[in-house]
Amino acid sequence: MPNVEPERQRSIMDHVAIQIPASTSNLGSGFDTLGLAVKLYTRVEATLSPVIGVQVEAAPGLAGLLSEAAEAFFKAANSRPTGVRVKLSGPVPVARGLGYSATVRVGFLAALNELTGSRCSRAALLNIAAALEHHPDNASPSIFGGFTVSAMVDGAVRCLRFAVPDALKLVTLVPSFPISTEEARKLMPSSYSKSDAAHGLNRSALITAAFSSGNLEALRGVFDDRIHQPYRAKLIPRLPAVIHAGESAGALGGFLSGSGSAIVCLALQETRAIEAAMQSQLPESEMLVLSVDNEGYKII
């Protein structure tokens, strides 16, 4: 029996639209654990269809991903499979480390939850999405919003979520080239020294404490990761230079967003100098200044 939402009995509908925030994950040393939802959205529109299966408009390459999500949802919700047409839209870049695949999966799972009249809770949807994504760090913020700390505990995702002040800005450099998550993971070592492991634990704990306490100034100097960024920098040669430029211009700190290629610097001040400094290191890139989304996905 899936976890259910107690606050209302859902009624079955034949069409639904979901808005899902993108996310940045890892935040330095919080590998596969930490995430922030951002105000950059994917829109998933889904309509019941008499033809069993998933039909995707204008994005045929995602048919397999969505069919897999549908199969996982119907099994978890103990719901009869149905046909559905799906339309995807929005400005979230693909393969840039901003959680695009998680927005698609989360949005589609939420849409199926509405279309079938199921009553799966957000926590139940997170467990389905995390199993499909193989880690919860992008799905958690897309579902709950804010700053999330997530991990598998006793076979289920445990997620703690904290609201983030609007004053925090994510100055985001989006390179012109994508990065494969699979390729980026292959570059990471199979083991770490005791000092690097202790450093990663220290930094991820400090980052979590800063966000949970609201003391965002304490984020200065804690994004010097040794877990994944030094190895993935082979795919983004200017990564250290972009981060250093942003920090020198006043950012709290900077990090590779997910597995890349986007690079994020956090700021509590006017961002134009930080934007200019970061882009000077990778001129063929797009700059975005994003705020944190504290709501998670919404039915619109």
C-alpha positions in Angstrom: 0.0 0.0 0.0 1.6 3.3 -1.0 1.9 6.3 1.3 -1.2 8.4 0.6 -2.0 12.1 1.0 -4.6 12.4 3.8 -5.7 16.0 3.1 -8.0 15.3 0.2 -9.6 12.6 -1.9 -8.4 12.9 -5.4 -10.9 12.9 -8.3 -9.9 11.4 -11.6 -9.3 13.9 -14.5 -8.4 13.4 -18.1 -5.9 16.2 -18.5 -3.3 17.8 -16.1 -0.4 20.2 -16.3 2.5 20.1 -13.8 5.2 22.7 -13.3 8.5 21.2 -11.9 11.5 23.2 -10.7 15.0 22.3 -12.0 17.7 21.7 -9.4 21.4 21.9 -8.7 22.9 19.0 -6.8 26.0 17.9 -4.9 26.8 21.5 -3.9 30.5 20.6 -3.7 31.1 17.6 -1.4 27.5 16.6 -0.8 27.7 14.0 -3.5 24.4 12.3 -4.4 22.9 13.8 -1.2 22.4 17.6 -1.3 20.2 19.6 -3.7 18.6 23.0 -4.3 15.4 23.6 -6.3 15.6 26.6 -8.6 13.1 28.8 -10.4 13.7 27.3 -13.8 10.9 25.0 -14.8 9.9 22.1 -17.0 6.2 21.8 -17.8 4.6 18.4 -18.3 1.2 18.2 -19.8 -0.5 14.7 -19.8 -3.8 13.6 -21.3 -5.5 10.2 -20.9 -5.5 8.2 -24.2 -7.5 5.2 -25.2 -4.3 3.7 -26.7 -2.4 1.9 -23.9 1.2 3.1 -23.6 3.0 6.5 -23.5 2.9 8.7 -26.5 5.3 11.7 -26.4 4.9 14.8 -28.5 8.0 16.4 -30.0 10.4 14.5 -27.8 10.5 10.9 -29.1 13.9 10.3 -27.4 12.2 10.4 -24.0 9.6 7.7 -24.8 11.6 5.0 -23.1 12.3 7.1 -20.0 8.6 7.9 -19.6 7.5 4.3 -20.3 9.8 3.1 -17.6 8.4 5.7 -15.2 4.8 4.7 -16.1 5.6 1.0 -15.4 7.2 1.9 -12.0 4.3 4.1 -11.1 1.5 1.6 -11.9 3.3 -1.1 -10.0 4.0 1.1 -6.9 0.5 2.6 -6.9 -1.2 -0.8 -7.6 -3.0 1.0 -10.4 -4.3 -0.3 -13.7 -2.0 0.8 -16.6 -3.6 3.4 -18.9 -2.7 5.2 -22.1 -1.4 8.7 -21.8 -0.2 11.4 -24.2 2.6 13.6 -22.9 3.9 17.1 -24.0 7.1 18.5 -22.5 8.1 22.2 -22.6 10.3 24.7 -20.7 13.8 26.2 -20.7 15.7 23.7 -18.5 18.8 22.8 -20.5 19.5 19.1 -21.2 22.7 17.4 -20.0 24.0 20.5 -18.1 23.7 19.3 -14.5 20.4 21.0 -13.7 18.3 18.0 -13.2 16.3 17.9 -16.5 15.7 14.2 -16.4 14.5 14.4 -12.8 12.0 17.2 -13.7 10.6 15.0 -16.5 10.3 12.0 -14.3 8.8 13.8 -11.3 6.4 15.7 -13.5 5.2 12.6 -15.3 4.8 10.7 -12.0 2.8 13.5 -10.5 0.7 13.7 -13.6 -0.1 10.0 -13.5 -0.9 10.4 -9.8 -3.6 12.9 -10.8 -4.9 11.2 -13.9 -5.4 7.9 -12.3 -6.9 9.3 -9.1 -4.2 7.6 -7.1 -3.3 9.1 -3.7 0.4 8.6 -3.6 2.1 11.1 -1.3 5.1 13.2 -2.4 7.3 10.9 -0.3 6.0 7.9 -2.2 6.6 9.6 -5.6 10.1 10.5 -4.4 10.9 6.8 -3.8 9.7 5.9 -7.3 11.7 8.8 -8.9 14.8 8.1 -6.9 14.8 4.4 -8.0 14.5 5.5 -11.6 17.2 8.2 -11.2 19.5 5.9 -9.1 20.0 8.7 -6.6 17.6 11.2 -4.9 19.6 14.5 -5.0 17.7 16.0 -8.0 14.3 14.4 -7.5 14.0 15.6 -3.8 14.2 19.3 -4.5 12.0 19.0 -7.6 9.3 17.4 -5.4 9.7 19.4 -2.2 11.5 22.6 -3.2 14.1 24.4 -1.1 17.3 22.8 0.2 17.1 19.1 0.6 19.3 16.4 2.2 18.4 12.9 1.0 19.7 9.4 1.3 18.5 5.8 1.2 17.8 4.5 4.7 16.4 1.0 5.1 15.4 0.7 1.5 13.5 4.1 1.3 14.5 7.7 0.7 14.8 9.8 3.8 14.6 13.5 2.9 14.9 16.6 5.1 13.9 19.8 3.5 14.6 23.4 4.5 13.3 26.7 3.1 15.9 29.1 1.7 15.7 32.9 1.7 14.9 34.7 -1.5 18.0 36.7 -1.0 20.2 33.8 -2.1 21.0 33.9 -5.8 22.5 31.2 -8.0 24.7 32.8 -10.6 24.8 30.0 -13.1 27.1 29.6 -16.1 25.7 27.2 -18.7 28.4 26.1 -21.2 27.5 25.4 -24.8 28.5 21.7 -24.5 26.7 18.9 -22.6 28.2 16.3 -20.3 27.1 12.7 -19.9 26.4 11.8 -16.3 27.6 8.2 -17.0 30.9 9.5 -18.4 31.4 11.9 -15.6 30.9 9.2 -13.0 33.5 7.0 -14.7 36.1 9.6 -14.0 35.7 9.3 -10.2 38.0 7.0 -8.2 36.8 3.8 -6.6 38.4 4.8 -3.2 39.6 7.9 -1.4 42.3 8.7 1.2 41.3 9.1 4.8 42.1 12.9 4.6 39.9 13.4 1.5 37.0 11.4 3.0 37.2 13.4 6.2 37.4 16.7 4.2 34.3 15.7 2.3 32.4 14.8 5.5 33.4 18.1 7.0 32.4 20.2 4.1 29.0 18.5 3.5 28.2 18.8 7.2 29.1 22.5 7.2 27.0 23.2 4.1 24.0 21.4 5.6 24.4 23.2 8.9 24.6 26.6 7.1 21.4 26.0 5.1 19.4 24.5 8.0 20.4 27.3 10.4 19.9 30.0 7.8 23.4 31.3 8.4 24.3 31.5 4.7 27.4 33.6 5.3 28.9 30.4 6.8 28.9 29.0 3.2 32.1 30.9 2.4 35.1 28.7 1.8 33.3 25.3 2.1 32.9 24.3 -1.5 36.5 23.2 -2.1 35.5 19.7 -2.9 37.8 16.7 -3.2 35.2 14.0 -4.0 34.2 14.6 -7.6 35.0 18.0 -8.9 38.8 17.6 -9.3 38.2 14.5 -11.5 35.3 15.9 -13.5 37.3 19.1 -14.2 38.9 17.0 -17.1 35.6 17.5 -18.9 35.5 21.3 -18.1 39.0 22.6 -18.1 38.0 26.1 -17.0 36.0 24.9 -14.0 38.5 26.1 -11.3 39.0 29.4 -13.1 35.3 30.1 -13.4 34.7 29.3 -9.7 37.7 31.4 -8.6 36.6 34.3 -10.8 33.1 34.2 -9.2 34.5 34.1 -5.7 36.9 36.9 -6.3 34.0 39.0 -7.5 32.2 38.4 -4.2 30.4 35.1 -4.4 30.0 33.0 -1.3 31.4 30.1 -3.2 31.1 28.1 -6.4 30.7 24.5 -7.5 30.0 22.2 -10.4 26.2 21.7 -10.8 25.6 18.0 -10.6 27.9 16.3 -13.1 28.0 19.5 -15.2 28.5 21.2 -17.4 26.8 24.1 -15.6 28.8 25.9 -12.9 27.0 27.7 -10.0 28.2 30.5 -7.7 26.1 31.5 -4.8 25.6 35.2 -3.9 23.9 37.4 -1.4 24.7 40.6 -3.2 24.4 42.3 -6.6 25.3 39.7 -9.1 26.4 41.6 -12.2 30.1 41.6 -11.3 30.0 37.9 -10.5 28.2 37.1 -13.8 30.8 39.1 -15.8 33.8 37.5 -14.0 32.5 34.0 -14.5 31.6 34.5 -18.2 35.0 36.0 -18.8 36.5 32.6 -18.3 34.1 30.8 -20.7 32.8 33.4 -23.1 30.8 30.9 -25.2 28.3 30.3 -22.4 24.9 31.5 -21.2 24.5 33.2 -17.8 21.4 32.7 -15.6 20.7 34.3 -12.3 18.3 32.0 -10.4 16.5 32.1 -7.1 15.5 29.1 -5.0 12.0 27.5 -5.5 10.7 26.7 -2.1 7.5 24.9 -3.3 8.5 22.0 -5.4 6.3 20.8 -8.2 2.8 22.4 -8.7 -0.3 21.3 -10.4 -1.2 24.2 -12.7 
